[in-house]
Amino acid sequence: MSTSTFNVRLDDELRTQATQIFEGYGLSPTQAIKLFFNQVVATKSIPLNFDYKKDEFFPNLETQQAIVAARQEYQSGKLPRYSSADDAMTAMAELANE
């Protein structure tokens, strides 16, 4: 499958705010845009919801920083990897019992 580059001009503040929200979902801006395009194709419609969401539904700064730190540890190989959910649950239970 070939790919192409898609450039978009955005206001800096809009990009910053949107990026923070994407990160709250564990997404990069590129991943979020790909999800949007895939949803447009899948539904043949524009997947927008104009319902107002209060900021309290998004992780606070401390939680966002913890998510970023955990993702970095995982990507660098510092965290253990498990072959199944059962293995992960067993490891968590063992940690809780220490």
N, CA, C and O atoms as a MOPAC input file, in Angstrom:
PM7 MOZYME 1SCF
protein

 N      0.84200 1    -1.16300 1     0.00000 1
 C      0.00000 1     0.00000 1     0.00000 1
 C      0.89500 1     1.23700 1     0.00000 1
 O      1.76700 1     1.37700 1     0.85800 1
 N      0.68400 1     2.11300 1    -0.94100 1
 C      1.49000 1     3.32900 1    -0.96700 1
 C      0.88700 1     4.35900 1    -0.01900 1
 O     -0.30100 1     4.30600 1     0.29900 1
 N      1.70200 1     5.27700 1     0.41800 1
 C      1.24300 1     6.31900 1     1.32900 1
 C      1.53400 1     7.68000 1     0.72600 1
 O      2.33500 1     7.80400 1    -0.20000 1
 N      0.88000 1     8.69200 1     1.25400 1
 C      1.13400 1    10.05600 1     0.81500 1
 C      1.16400 1    10.96700 1     2.03000 1
 O      0.63800 1    10.63700 1     3.09300 1
 N      1.78400 1    12.10600 1     1.85100 1
 C      1.88200 1    13.09400 1     2.92400 1
 C      0.71700 1    14.06500 1     2.80500 1
 O      0.33600 1    14.46800 1     1.70700 1
 N      0.16300 1    14.43000 1     3.94400 1
 C     -0.97700 1    15.33800 1     3.99500 1
 C     -0.59900 1    16.48400 1     4.92300 1
 O     -0.49800 1    16.28500 1     6.13400 1
 N     -0.39000 1    17.67100 1     4.38500 1
 C      0.00100 1    18.83100 1     5.19300 1
 C     -1.21500 1    19.68200 1     5.51900 1
 O     -2.06300 1    19.92500 1     4.66000 1
 N     -1.29200 1    20.13100 1     6.76500 1
 C     -2.40400 1    20.96500 1     7.21300 1
 C     -1.84300 1    22.15400 1     7.97600 1
 O     -0.97300 1    21.99500 1     8.83300 1
 N     -2.33300 1    23.32600 1     7.66900 1
 C     -1.93300 1    24.51900 1     8.42300 1
 C     -2.93900 1    24.72500 1     9.55500 1
 O     -4.14700 1    24.79600 1     9.33200 1
 N     -2.40500 1    24.82000 1    10.77700 1
 C     -3.24700 1    25.00400 1    11.95600 1
 C     -2.71200 1    26.13900 1    12.80300 1
 O     -1.51400 1    26.42400 1    12.79700 1
 N     -3.59500 1    26.77400 1    13.52100 1
 C     -3.19900 1    27.74000 1    14.53300 1
 C     -2.39100 1    26.99300 1    15.59400 1
 O     -2.76000 1    25.88400 1    15.97900 1
 N     -1.30100 1    27.58300 1    16.06700 1
 C     -0.43600 1    26.91300 1    17.04600 1
 C     -1.19500 1    26.49000 1    18.29700 1
 O     -1.00000 1    25.38500 1    18.80300 1
 N     -2.05600 1    27.36800 1    18.79200 1
 C     -2.79900 1    27.06000 1    20.01900 1
 C     -3.76900 1    25.89900 1    19.79200 1
 O     -3.91700 1    25.03300 1    20.65400 1
 N     -4.42300 1    25.88300 1    18.64000 1
 C     -5.33300 1    24.77900 1    18.31200 1
 C     -4.57000 1    23.46100 1    18.27600 1
 O     -5.02900 1    22.45600 1    18.81800 1
 N     -3.41400 1    23.46800 1    17.64200 1
 C     -2.60800 1    22.24600 1    17.56500 1
 C     -2.17900 1    21.78700 1    18.95700 1
 O     -2.25200 1    20.59800 1    19.26700 1
 N     -1.73400 1    22.72000 1    19.79600 1
 C     -1.29600 1    22.38000 1    21.14900 1
 C     -2.43300 1    21.76400 1    21.95200 1
 O     -2.26000 1    20.72500 1    22.58900 1
 N     -3.59200 1    22.40600 1    21.91900 1
 C     -4.73300 1    21.90800 1    22.68600 1
 C     -5.19700 1    20.54400 1    22.17300 1
 O     -5.48800 1    19.64600 1    22.96400 1
 N     -5.26500 1    20.39200 1    20.85700 1
 C     -5.70500 1    19.11300 1    20.29300 1
 C     -4.70900 1    18.00600 1    20.61700 1
 O     -5.10800 1    16.88200 1    20.92400 1
 N     -3.41700 1    18.31800 1    20.55200 1
 C     -2.38800 1    17.32000 1    20.85000 1
 C     -2.51600 1    16.83100 1    22.28600 1
 O     -2.35500 1    15.63900 1    22.54800 1
 N     -2.80400 1    17.73400 1    23.21900 1
 C     -2.98000 1    17.33400 1    24.62000 1
 C     -4.15200 1    16.36500 1    24.75800 1
 O     -4.07800 1    15.39600 1    25.51300 1
 N     -5.21700 1    16.62900 1    24.03500 1
 C     -6.38500 1    15.74400 1    24.09800 1
 C     -6.05500 1    14.39100 1    23.48100 1
 O     -6.40300 1    13.35000 1    24.03800 1
 N     -5.38000 1    14.40200 1    22.32500 1
 C     -4.98500 1    13.13800 1    21.69200 1
 C     -4.12100 1    12.31700 1    22.63800 1
 O     -4.31700 1    11.11000 1    22.77800 1
 N     -3.15800 1    12.97900 1    23.29100 1
 C     -2.26700 1    12.28200 1    24.21700 1
 C     -3.04300 1    11.67600 1    25.37600 1
 O     -2.67000 1    10.62400 1    25.89400 1
 N     -4.13400 1    12.34400 1    25.78800 1
 C     -4.98500 1    11.79300 1    26.83500 1
 C     -5.59600 1    10.45800 1    26.43700 1
 O     -5.91800 1     9.63200 1    27.29000 1
 N     -5.75100 1    10.25800 1    25.15100 1
 C     -6.25400 1     8.99300 1    24.62200 1
 C     -5.12500 1     8.05900 1    24.21200 1
 O     -5.37200 1     6.96200 1    23.71200 1
 N     -3.88900 1     8.49000 1    24.42300 1
 C     -2.74800 1     7.67300 1    24.04100 1
 C     -2.45800 1     7.69800 1    22.54900 1
 O     -1.87500 1     6.75700 1    22.01100 1
 N     -2.86400 1     8.77300 1    21.87800 1
 C     -2.69300 1     8.88300 1    20.43200 1
 C     -1.76500 1    10.02900 1    20.06600 1
 O     -1.70900 1    11.04200 1    20.76300 1
 N     -1.05300 1     9.86500 1    18.98900 1
 C     -0.30900 1    10.97700 1    18.40100 1
 C     -1.27000 1    11.71700 1    17.47100 1
 O     -2.30100 1    11.16100 1    17.09400 1
 N     -0.95700 1    12.95200 1    17.09400 1
 C     -1.81100 1    13.64700 1    16.12600 1
 C     -1.96400 1    12.85400 1    14.82100 1
 O     -3.05600 1    12.80100 1    14.25500 1
 N     -0.89200 1    12.24800 1    14.34900 1
 C     -0.95800 1    11.45600 1    13.11800 1
 C     -1.93100 1    10.29400 1    13.27300 1
 O     -2.73700 1    10.03200 1    12.38000 1
 N     -1.85800 1     9.59300 1    14.41000 1
 C     -2.76900 1     8.46600 1    14.64200 1
 C     -4.21800 1     8.94200 1    14.69600 1
 O     -5.10900 1     8.28400 1    14.15900 1
 N     -4.45700 1    10.08700 1    15.34500 1
 C     -5.81700 1    10.61400 1    15.45800 1
 C     -6.37800 1    10.97500 1    14.08400 1
 O     -7.54500 1    10.71000 1    13.79800 1
 N     -5.55100 1    11.57700 1    13.23900 1
 C     -6.00200 1    11.94600 1    11.89600 1
 C     -6.29000 1    10.69400 1    11.07100 1
 O     -7.27000 1    10.65600 1    10.32700 1
 N     -5.44400 1     9.67100 1    11.19600 1
 C     -5.69800 1     8.41600 1    10.47900 1
 C     -7.01100 1     7.78500 1    10.94700 1
 O     -7.78200 1     7.28000 1    10.13100 1
 N     -7.26800 1     7.81400 1    12.26300 1
 C     -8.53200 1     7.28200 1    12.77900 1
 C     -9.71100 1     8.03500 1    12.18300 1
 O    -10.71100 1     7.43200 1    11.79300 1
 N     -9.58700 1     9.36100 1    12.11400 1
 C    -10.64900 1    10.19200 1    11.54900 1
 C    -10.91800 1     9.78800 1    10.09500 1
 O    -12.06600 1     9.55800 1     9.71600 1
 N     -9.86400 1     9.70400 1     9.28700 1
 C    -10.02400 1     9.34500 1     7.87800 1
 C    -10.62000 1     7.94600 1     7.73100 1
 O    -11.50300 1     7.73900 1     6.89900 1
 N    -10.15200 1     6.99000 1     8.52200 1
 C    -10.70400 1     5.63300 1     8.45700 1
 C    -12.18400 1     5.61800 1     8.79700 1
 O    -12.96000 1     4.89100 1     8.17700 1
 N    -12.57800 1     6.42000 1     9.78200 1
 C    -13.98300 1     6.47300 1    10.17900 1
 C    -14.83700 1     7.12000 1     9.08800 1
 O    -15.96400 1     6.69000 1     8.84300 1
 N    -14.30400 1     8.15100 1     8.43700 1
 C    -15.02400 1     8.77900 1     7.32000 1
 C    -15.30100 1     7.74200 1     6.23100 1
 O    -16.41800 1     7.64700 1     5.72400 1
 N    -14.28100 1     6.97500 1     5.88100 1
 C    -14.43600 1     5.96300 1     4.83100 1
 C    -15.39300 1     4.86200 1     5.28200 1
 O    -16.25800 1     4.44200 1     4.51300 1
 N    -15.24800 1     4.39600 1     6.51100 1
 C    -16.07600 1     3.28900 1     7.00300 1
 C    -17.55300 1     3.66400 1     7.08200 1
 O    -18.42200 1     2.84200 1     6.79300 1
 N    -17.83800 1     4.90900 1     7.47500 1
 C    -19.23000 1     5.32300 1     7.67700 1
 C    -19.78900 1     6.16600 1     6.53800 1
 O    -20.98800 1     6.43600 1     6.48000 1
 N    -18.89700 1     6.58100 1     5.62900 1
 C    -19.29400 1     7.47400 1     4.53600 1
 C    -19.98300 1     8.72400 1     5.07600 1
 O    -20.93400 1     9.23500 1     4.48600 1
 N    -19.48000 1     9.19900 1     6.20700 1
 C    -20.00300 1    10.41600 1     6.83000 1
 C    -18.88800 1    11.07900 1     7.62700 1
 O    -17.82800 1    10.48900 1     7.84000 1
 N    -19.13500 1    12.29700 1     8.06000 1
 C    -18.16200 1    13.01900 1     8.87900 1
 C    -18.46600 1    12.69000 1    10.34000 1
 O    -19.53000 1    13.05700 1    10.83900 1
 N    -17.56000 1    12.01000 1    11.03100 1
 C    -17.82400 1    11.54400 1    12.39900 1
 C    -17.57600 1    12.62900 1    13.45000 1
 O    -16.62800 1    12.54700 1    14.23100 1
 N    -18.42600 1    13.62300 1    13.45600 1
 C    -18.26500 1    14.70200 1    14.43000 1
 C    -19.42600 1    14.69800 1    15.40200 1
 O    -20.57500 1    14.47000 1    15.02500 1
 N    -19.11200 1    14.95000 1    16.64200 1
 C    -20.10700 1    15.05600 1    17.69200 1
 C    -19.90400 1    16.41700 1    18.33600 1
 O    -18.81800 1    16.70600 1    18.83900 1
 N    -20.90500 1    17.23400 1    18.33000 1
 C    -20.76100 1    18.58000 1    18.84900 1
 C    -21.24300 1    18.71500 1    20.29200 1
 O    -21.50000 1    19.82400 1    20.75900 1
 N    -21.36500 1    17.59500 1    20.99400 1
 C    -21.72000 1    17.63300 1    22.40900 1
 C    -20.57100 1    18.23800 1    23.19200 1
 O    -19.40800 1    17.92200 1    22.94100 1
 N    -20.88800 1    19.09100 1    24.12400 1
 C    -19.87000 1    19.74100 1    24.94800 1
 C    -19.35800 1    18.75500 1    25.98600 1
 O    -20.14100 1    18.09200 1    26.66500 1
 N    -18.05000 1    18.66300 1    26.10200 1
 C    -17.41600 1    17.80800 1    27.11100 1
 C    -16.62100 1    18.69600 1    28.05400 1
 O    -15.80800 1    19.50700 1    27.61200 1
 N    -16.84900 1    18.54700 1    29.33100 1
 C    -16.09400 1    19.32200 1    30.31300 1
 C    -14.68000 1    18.78000 1    30.42400 1
 O    -14.44000 1    17.59500 1    30.19400 1
 N    -13.74400 1    19.65500 1    30.77800 1
 C    -12.34100 1    19.26600 1    30.90900 1
 C    -12.13400 1    18.15300 1    31.92900 1
 O    -11.13500 1    17.43700 1    31.85800 1
 N    -13.06200 1    17.99100 1    32.88100 1
 C    -12.87800 1    16.98500 1    33.91500 1
 C    -12.87500 1    15.55600 1    33.35200 1
 O    -12.48400 1    14.61700 1    34.04600 1
 N    -13.30200 1    15.39400 1    32.11800 1
 C    -13.29900 1    14.07400 1    31.50400 1
 C    -11.93700 1    13.69700 1    30.93400 1
 O    -11.74700 1    12.56700 1    30.48400 1
 N    -10.98700 1    14.63100 1    30.94700 1
 C     -9.65600 1    14.37800 1    30.42700 1
 C     -8.68200 1    14.25600 1    31.58700 1
 O     -8.85900 1    14.91300 1    32.61300 1
 N     -7.66300 1    13.42900 1    31.44200 1
 C     -6.68100 1    13.28400 1    32.52100 1
 C     -6.02900 1    14.62600 1    32.85100 1
 O     -5.75600 1    15.43400 1    31.96300 1
 N     -5.78500 1    14.85100 1    34.14600 1
 C     -5.10500 1    16.08000 1    34.53600 1
 C     -3.63100 1    15.98900 1    34.14400 1
 O     -3.16600 1    14.95000 1    33.67600 1
 N     -2.90700 1    17.08500 1    34.34000 1
 C     -1.51300 1    17.15600 1    33.90300 1
 C     -0.66200 1    16.06100 1    34.53600 1
 O      0.16300 1    15.44900 1    33.85600 1
 N     -0.85300 1    15.80700 1    35.82800 1
 C     -0.06400 1    14.78200 1    36.51400 1
 C     -0.28900 1    13.40100 1    35.88800 1
 O      0.65800 1    12.64200 1    35.68000 1
 N     -1.54200 1    13.08900 1    35.59600 1
 C     -1.86000 1    11.80600 1    34.97900 1
 C     -1.30400 1    11.72300 1    33.56300 1
 O     -0.78600 1    10.68400 1    33.15300 1
 N     -1.41100 1    12.82100 1    32.81700 1
 C     -0.85700 1    12.84500 1    31.46100 1
 C      0.65200 1    12.60700 1    31.48800 1
 O      1.18400 1    11.87400 1    30.65500 1
 N      1.33500 1    13.22800 1    32.44400 1
 C      2.78300 1    13.04300 1    32.56100 1
 C      3.11500 1    11.59600 1    32.92200 1
 O      4.08800 1    11.03800 1    32.41300 1
 N      2.31700 1    10.98900 1    33.79100 1
 C      2.53900 1     9.58900 1    34.16700 1
 C      2.32700 1     8.66900 1    32.96400 1
 O      3.05600 1     7.69300 1    32.79000 1
 N      1.34000 1     8.97800 1    32.14400 1
 C      1.08000 1     8.17800 1    30.94400 1
 C      2.26200 1     8.27100 1    29.98500 1
 O      2.71400 1     7.26300 1    29.44200 1
 N      2.76000 1     9.49300 1    29.78100 1
 C      3.90700 1     9.69300 1    28.88500 1
 C      5.12500 1     8.94600 1    29.41500 1
 O      5.82900 1     8.28700 1    28.65000 1
 N      5.38000 1     9.04400 1    30.72800 1
 C      6.53600 1     8.36500 1    31.32900 1
 C      6.40800 1     6.84900 1    31.18900 1
 O      7.38200 1     6.16900 1    30.86500 1
 N      5.21500 1     6.32300 1    31.43100 1
 C      5.00200 1     4.87700 1    31.31600 1
 C      5.18600 1     4.41700 1    29.87400 1
 O      5.77500 1     3.36600 1    29.62200 1
 N      4.68200 1     5.20200 1    28.93500 1
 C      4.84200 1     4.84500 1    27.52300 1
 C      6.31800 1     4.82300 1    27.13300 1
 O      6.75400 1     3.93800 1    26.39700 1
 N      7.08500 1     5.79600 1    27.62600 1
 C      8.51800 1     5.84900 1    27.32400 1
 C      9.24400 1     4.64500 1    27.92200 1
 O     10.10800 1     4.05300 1    27.27500 1
 N      8.89200 1     4.28300 1    29.15800 1
 C      9.50400 1     3.10500 1    29.78700 1
 C      9.17600 1     1.84400 1    28.99900 1
 O     10.04100 1     0.99300 1    28.79000 1
 N      7.94000 1     1.72800 1    28.56700 1
 C      7.52300 1     0.55100 1    27.79600 1
 C      8.28300 1     0.47600 1    26.47600 1
 O      8.79900 1    -0.57800 1    26.10200 1
 N      8.34500 1     1.61600 1    25.77000 1
 C      9.00400 1     1.63700 1    24.46300 1
 C     10.50300 1     1.39200 1    24.57200 1
 O     11.10900 1     0.87000 1    23.63600 1
 N     11.10700 1     1.75800 1    25.69300 1
 C     12.54700 1     1.55300 1    25.85600 1
 C     12.86700 1     0.13300 1    26.33700 1
 O     14.03700 1    -0.23200 1    26.45000 1
 N     11.83800 1    -0.66400 1    26.61900 1
 C     12.04800 1    -2.04300 1    27.04000 1
 C     12.28600 1    -2.20000 1    28.53200 1
 O     12.67600 1    -3.27900 1    28.97800 1
 N     12.06000 1    -1.14400 1    29.31700 1
 C     12.30100 1    -1.21300 1    30.76100 1
 C     11.19000 1    -1.94900 1    31.50600 1
 O     11.39000 1    -2.39800 1    32.63400 1
 N     10.04100 1    -2.07100 1    30.88800 1
 C      8.91900 1    -2.74200 1    31.54000 1
 C      8.78700 1    -4.16600 1    31.01000 1
 O      9.07100 1    -4.42400 1    29.84000 1
 N      8.35600 1    -5.08900 1    31.86900 1
 C      8.19400 1    -6.47200 1    31.40600 1
 C      7.05600 1    -6.57600 1    30.39200 1
 O      6.11700 1    -5.78000 1    30.40700 1
 N      7.15700 1    -7.55300 1    29.53000 1
 C      6.10800 1    -7.82200 1    28.54900 1
 C      5.55400 1    -9.21100 1    28.83700 1
 O      6.28800 1   -10.11500 1    29.23700 1
 N      4.27300 1    -9.36600 1    28.63300 1
 C      3.61100 1   -10.62000 1    28.95500 1
 C      2.99700 1   -11.21500 1    27.69800 1
 O      2.57000 1   -10.49200 1    26.79700 1
 N      2.95800 1   -12.52700 1    27.64900 1
 C      2.43200 1   -13.19900 1    26.46100 1
 C      0.91300 1   -13.33100 1    26.48900 1
 O      0.29200 1   -13.63900 1    25.47200 1
 N      0.31800 1   -13.09500 1    27.66000 1
 C     -1.13900 1   -13.18100 1    27.74400 1
 C     -1.64000 1   -12.28400 1    28.87200 1
 O     -0.87200 1   -11.85100 1    29.73100 1
 N     -2.92700 1   -12.01700 1    28.85000 1
 C     -3.54000 1   -11.22600 1    29.91200 1
 C     -3.44800 1   -11.96500 1    31.24600 1
 O     -3.26700 1   -11.34500 1    32.29400 1
 N     -3.57400 1   -13.28000 1    31.20200 1
 C     -3.46100 1   -14.07200 1    32.43400 1
 C     -2.08100 1   -13.91800 1    33.06400 1
 O     -1.96400 1   -13.78500 1    34.28200 1
 N     -1.03700 1   -13.93700 1    32.23600 1
 C      0.32200 1   -13.74900 1    32.75600 1
 C      0.46900 1   -12.37200 1    33.40100 1
 O      1.09400 1   -12.23500 1    34.45300 1
 N     -0.10600 1   -11.36300 1    32.77100 1
 C     -0.02800 1   -10.00600 1    33.31800 1
 C     -0.78000 1    -9.91400 1    34.64500 1
 O     -0.29800 1    -9.29000 1    35.59100 1
 N     -1.95500 1   -10.53200 1    34.71500 1
 C     -2.74100 1   -10.51000 1    35.95000 1
 C     -2.01400 1   -11.24500 1    37.07200 1
 O     -2.03800 1   -10.79900 1    38.21900 1
 N     -1.37400 1   -12.35600 1    36.75700 1
 C     -0.60400 1   -13.10700 1    37.75200 1
 C      0.53900 1   -12.25700 1    38.28800 1
 O      0.78300 1   -12.22500 1    39.49500 1
 N      1.23600 1   -11.57300 1    37.39600 1
 C      2.35400 1   -10.71700 1    37.81400 1
 C      1.86300 1    -9.57800 1    38.70100 1
 O      2.51600 1    -9.23900 1    39.68700 1
 N      0.71400 1    -8.98300 1    38.36100 1
 C      0.17100 1    -7.90000 1    39.19200 1
 C     -0.23400 1    -8.41700 1    40.56400 1
 O     -0.01100 1    -7.74500 1    41.57100 1
 N     -0.82400 1    -9.59900 1    40.61300 1
 C     -1.21800 1   -10.18200 1    41.89500 1
 C      0.00800 1   -10.44500 1    42.75700 1
 O     -0.01600 1   -10.21500 1    43.96600 1
 N      1.07800 1   -10.92600 1    42.13600 1
 C      2.31500 1   -11.17100 1    42.88600 1
 C      2.89000 1    -9.86900 1    43.43100 1
 O      3.37100 1    -9.83000 1    44.56400 1
 N      2.84500 1    -8.80500 1    42.63700 1
 C      3.33000 1    -7.50100 1    43.11100 1
 C      2.48300 1    -6.99100 1    44.27800 1
 O      3.00900 1    -6.41100 1    45.22800 1
 N      1.18300 1    -7.20800 1    44.19900 1
 C      0.28900 1    -6.73900 1    45.25600 1
 C      0.53300 1    -7.48600 1    46.56100 1
 O      0.30100 1    -6.94000 1    47.63900 1
 N      0.99200 1    -8.71300 1    46.47400 1
 C      1.22200 1    -9.52900 1    47.66200 1
 C      2.60900 1    -9.36500 1    48.25800 1
 O      2.90300 1    -9.96000 1    49.29500 1
 N      3.47100 1    -8.57000 1    47.62600 1
 C      4.83600 1    -8.38200 1    48.15100 1
 C      4.82000 1    -7.54700 1    49.40100 1
 O      5.87400 1    -7.28500 1    49.98200 1

